[in-house]
Amino acid sequence: MRVLVADDERLLADTVAEGLRRLSMAVDVCYDGDGALERIGVNRYDVAVLDRDMPGHTGDEVCRSLAGSDAGTRVLLLTAAAGIRDRVEGLGLGADDYLTKPFAFAELVARVQALGRRSAPAVPPVLEQHGVLLDVARHAVTRDGQPLNLSPKEFAVLHVLMRADGQVVSAEDLLEQAWDEFADPFTNAVRVTVMTLRKKLGQPAVIHTVPKAGYRLGGPE
């Protein structure tokens, strides 16, 4: 899942981003509405977490822009305004959810994950293919009932491949969906991560390389 976090409270934005990254999400961060609009013009996000009161373009304006586009990005608005009228107004802008400050990080995570499942195409919270079970909420993976200790990036790559449901995913798409905006497009990070993921998943292999195309998840060939 790729997430945009936009909040002019830098410490809060950075803390939220770091927490989401530990759960294998690719997270881009900015501190004003102008930066948020710039990023959504370049990248596709599953979820955008927006502070309503940002300098420049407000979170409301960014939300309205996303709601009027075909990006399919789900929006979670953050605000200190806790009144019913404020919540109704925020949802009326096109937001999918609304969370007031201060908030519990666990609740924010649950809401982001729920919104991610509603992104297009919709994805169930638990994926199971070829003996591999991936539980997004618990951040856990098993194969044939045996737990696997995956790194955040390995988990993210496996999640993307399982969401593709047997379709080929290019290295570029993996880089786009599992890494953030600072990823080097010329890096071998995708190849190395797939290699270590294959090793941890064991035999028979379920991740297959499609020459000059990318990778796919499937049964033994």
C-alpha positions as CSV (number, residue, x, y, z in Angstrom):
1,M,0.0,0.0,0.0
2,R,1.3,3.5,-0.8
3,V,0.3,6.3,1.5
4,L,0.6,10.1,1.4
5,V,0.9,11.8,4.8
6,A,0.5,15.6,4.7
7,D,0.5,17.6,7.9
8,D,2.3,20.9,8.9
9,E,3.1,19.4,12.3
10,R,6.4,18.0,11.1
11,L,7.0,15.8,14.1
12,L,3.5,14.3,13.9
13,A,3.8,13.7,10.2
14,D,7.2,12.1,10.5
15,T,6.1,9.9,13.4
16,V,3.0,8.7,11.6
17,A,5.0,8.0,8.5
18,E,7.7,6.0,10.3
19,G,5.0,3.9,12.1
20,L,3.3,3.1,8.8
21,R,6.6,2.2,7.2
22,R,7.2,-0.4,10.0
23,L,4.0,-2.0,8.8
24,S,5.4,-2.3,5.3
25,M,3.6,0.6,3.7
26,A,5.4,2.9,1.3
27,V,4.9,6.4,2.7
28,D,5.6,9.8,1.2
29,V,5.5,12.9,3.5
30,C,5.0,16.6,3.0
31,Y,4.2,19.5,5.3
32,D,1.8,21.7,3.3
33,G,-1.0,21.4,0.8
34,D,1.0,22.6,-2.1
35,G,3.4,19.7,-1.6
36,A,0.5,17.3,-1.3
37,L,-1.0,18.5,-4.6
38,E,2.4,18.2,-6.3
39,R,2.8,14.6,-5.2
40,I,-0.7,13.4,-6.1
41,G,-0.1,14.9,-9.5
42,V,2.9,12.5,-10.0
43,N,2.2,9.4,-7.9
44,R,-0.8,7.2,-7.3
45,Y,-1.7,6.7,-3.7
46,D,-4.0,4.1,-2.1
47,V,-4.6,6.4,0.9
48,A,-4.0,10.1,1.7
49,V,-3.9,11.2,5.3
50,L,-4.5,14.9,5.3
51,D,-4.4,17.6,8.0
52,R,-7.3,20.0,7.3
53,D,-5.4,23.1,8.4
54,M,-2.2,23.3,6.3
55,P,-0.5,26.4,4.9
56,G,-0.9,27.1,1.2
57,H,-3.6,24.8,-0.1
58,T,-5.6,23.4,2.8
59,G,-6.3,19.8,3.4
60,D,-9.9,20.5,2.4
61,E,-8.7,21.7,-1.0
62,V,-6.5,18.7,-1.5
63,C,-9.4,16.4,-0.5
64,R,-11.7,18.1,-2.9
65,S,-9.1,17.7,-5.7
66,L,-8.8,14.0,-5.0
67,A,-12.5,13.5,-4.8
68,G,-13.0,15.1,-8.2
69,S,-10.3,13.0,-9.8
70,D,-10.3,9.4,-11.0
71,A,-7.2,8.5,-8.9
72,G,-9.1,6.2,-6.6
73,T,-7.3,7.5,-3.6
74,R,-9.1,7.1,-0.3
75,V,-8.9,10.2,2.0
76,L,-8.5,10.3,5.8
77,L,-8.9,13.8,7.2
78,L,-7.1,14.7,10.4
79,T,-8.2,17.7,12.5
80,A,-8.4,19.2,15.9
81,A,-12.0,20.2,15.3
82,A,-14.1,17.4,16.9
83,G,-17.6,18.8,16.5
84,I,-20.3,16.9,14.6
85,R,-20.7,19.8,12.1
86,D,-16.9,19.7,11.5
87,R,-17.1,16.0,10.8
88,V,-20.1,16.3,8.5
89,E,-18.4,19.1,6.6
90,G,-15.2,17.1,6.2
91,L,-17.1,14.1,4.8
92,G,-19.0,16.4,2.6
93,L,-15.8,17.4,0.9
94,G,-15.4,13.9,-0.3
95,A,-13.3,12.4,2.5
96,D,-13.8,8.7,3.2
97,D,-13.0,8.9,6.9
98,Y,-12.3,11.5,9.6
99,L,-10.1,11.3,12.7
100,T,-9.7,14.0,15.4
101,K,-6.5,15.0,17.1
102,P,-5.2,13.7,19.4
103,F,-5.6,10.2,18.2
104,A,-4.3,6.7,19.1
105,F,-1.8,5.5,16.5
106,A,-3.4,2.0,16.5
107,E,-6.7,3.6,15.5
108,L,-5.1,5.5,12.7
109,V,-3.4,2.3,11.4
110,A,-6.7,0.5,11.5
111,R,-8.5,3.2,9.6
112,V,-5.7,3.5,7.0
113,Q,-5.7,-0.3,6.5
114,A,-9.5,-0.3,6.1
115,L,-9.4,2.5,3.5
116,G,-6.6,0.6,1.7
117,R,-8.9,-2.4,1.4
118,R,-11.5,-0.1,-0.3
119,S,-9.1,1.2,-2.9
120,A,-9.6,0.0,-6.4
121,P,-9.5,-2.9,-6.9
122,A,-10.8,-3.9,-3.5
123,V,-8.6,-6.3,-1.6
124,P,-9.6,-8.6,1.3
125,P,-7.7,-8.2,4.6
126,V,-6.4,-11.8,4.4
127,L,-4.9,-13.2,1.1
128,E,-4.2,-16.9,0.6
129,Q,-2.6,-18.4,-2.5
130,H,-0.5,-21.5,-3.1
131,G,-0.2,-22.2,0.6
132,V,0.9,-18.7,1.5
133,L,-1.4,-16.7,3.8
134,L,-0.8,-13.0,4.3
135,D,-2.8,-11.2,7.0
136,V,-2.5,-7.4,6.5
137,A,-4.0,-6.4,9.9
138,R,-1.8,-8.7,11.9
139,H,1.2,-8.1,9.6
140,A,1.8,-11.8,9.5
141,V,2.7,-14.3,6.8
142,T,2.6,-18.1,7.0
143,R,3.3,-20.8,4.4
144,D,1.6,-24.2,5.0
145,G,0.9,-23.0,8.5
146,Q,4.5,-22.2,9.4
147,P,5.1,-18.5,10.3
148,L,7.6,-16.6,8.2
149,N,9.8,-13.7,9.5
150,L,9.7,-11.2,6.7
151,S,11.3,-7.7,6.6
152,P,8.9,-4.8,5.9
153,K,10.0,-4.6,2.3
154,E,9.7,-8.4,1.7
155,F,6.1,-8.2,3.2
156,A,5.3,-5.3,0.9
157,V,6.6,-7.0,-2.2
158,L,4.7,-10.2,-1.4
159,H,1.5,-8.2,-0.7
160,V,1.8,-6.5,-4.2
161,L,2.3,-9.9,-5.9
162,M,-0.6,-11.5,-4.1
163,R,-2.8,-8.6,-4.9
164,A,-2.0,-9.1,-8.6
165,D,-3.5,-12.6,-8.3
166,G,-1.2,-14.4,-10.7
167,Q,-0.7,-11.5,-13.1
168,V,2.9,-10.4,-14.0
169,V,4.1,-7.4,-12.0
170,S,7.1,-5.4,-13.4
171,A,10.0,-4.4,-11.3
172,E,9.0,-0.8,-12.0
173,D,5.5,-1.4,-10.6
174,L,7.0,-3.1,-7.5
175,L,9.3,-0.1,-7.0
176,E,6.3,2.2,-7.3
177,Q,4.1,0.4,-4.9
178,A,6.4,-0.9,-2.3
179,W,9.0,1.9,-2.0
180,D,8.6,5.6,-1.3
181,E,9.4,8.6,-3.5
182,F,13.1,8.5,-2.5
183,A,13.7,5.1,-4.1
184,D,16.4,5.1,-6.8
185,P,14.9,3.8,-10.0
186,F,18.2,2.4,-11.0
187,T,18.7,0.4,-7.8
188,N,18.8,-3.4,-7.6
189,A,16.6,-3.3,-4.5
190,V,13.7,-5.1,-6.1
191,R,15.8,-7.9,-7.4
192,V,17.5,-8.4,-4.1
193,T,14.3,-8.2,-2.1
194,V,12.6,-10.8,-4.4
195,M,15.6,-13.1,-4.0
196,T,15.5,-13.0,-0.2
197,L,11.7,-13.3,-0.2
198,R,12.0,-16.4,-2.4
199,K,14.5,-18.0,0.0
200,K,12.2,-17.4,3.0
201,L,9.1,-18.8,1.2
202,G,11.0,-22.0,0.6
203,Q,10.2,-24.8,-1.9
204,P,8.5,-25.4,-4.1
205,A,9.0,-21.8,-5.5
206,V,5.9,-19.7,-5.8
207,I,7.6,-16.5,-7.1
208,H,8.5,-16.9,-10.8
209,T,10.6,-14.5,-13.0
210,V,9.0,-13.7,-16.3
211,P,11.9,-12.7,-18.6
212,K,11.8,-9.0,-19.7
213,A,8.5,-8.6,-17.9
214,G,8.7,-9.0,-14.2
215,Y,7.5,-11.4,-11.5
216,R,4.4,-13.4,-10.8
217,L,3.1,-15.5,-8.0
218,G,2.0,-19.0,-9.0
219,G,2.2,-22.7,-8.4
220,P,5.1,-24.9,-9.4
221,E,6.0,-24.7,-13.1
